Amino acid sequence: MKIYTKTGDGGETSLFGGGRVPKDDARVDAYGSVDELNATIGLARSLGAGPEVDGDLARIQAELFAVGSELATPPGSRARESIPSVHAGWAEALEQQMDRWDAELAPLTSFLLPGGTPVAAALHVARATCRRAERRVVALAHLAPVDPNVVVYLNRLSDFLFEAARAVNQRAGVAETTWQPRKDR
């Protein structure tokens, strides 16, 4: 089977369950941003996040496929019956892990500059990508119904990725760099 179909050469793509839309449609932009987030998390994993964080990230990647399929399937499509649901418990699991990390991390007293170890830096990129995906999903929600669990999950996931970067840096013995506003203006 060939991977290319040439059906998108005119600037349109098919949605799951049928229908074609322009490739810059809000729905395509939303699930495309979630796909980009998933790829960025894959990059972070490839850098060696450690067993605990890697296990969390592997689970999150699978959850993001469900988020993407939710977004790629228009409301009312019969295909909705075959896609997995996005569960409120996913955001709760992220909160529980963040609470465990908070118990071992120093309290935040200022803004942090993204960076540290390569894994932590990649997690910060994933966090920023997650925020963009969240904005795209909210934009879609202004135009069409979106499962509210999707927005909650992405909001919580960006916080999770921030905390994961902090935990990775701490475990590697790499100090966080705080933002020092310039005083010369």
Secondary structure, 3 states (H helix, E strand, C coil): CCCCCCCCCCCEEECCCCCEEECCCHHHHHHHHHHHHHHHHHHHHHCCCCHHHHHHHHHHHHHHHHHHHHHHCCCCCHHHHHCCCCCHHHHHHHHHHHHHHHHHCCCCCCCEECCCCHHHHHHHHHHHHHHHHHHHHHHHHCCCCCCHHHHHHHHHHHHHHHHHHHHHHHHCCCCCEECCCCCCC
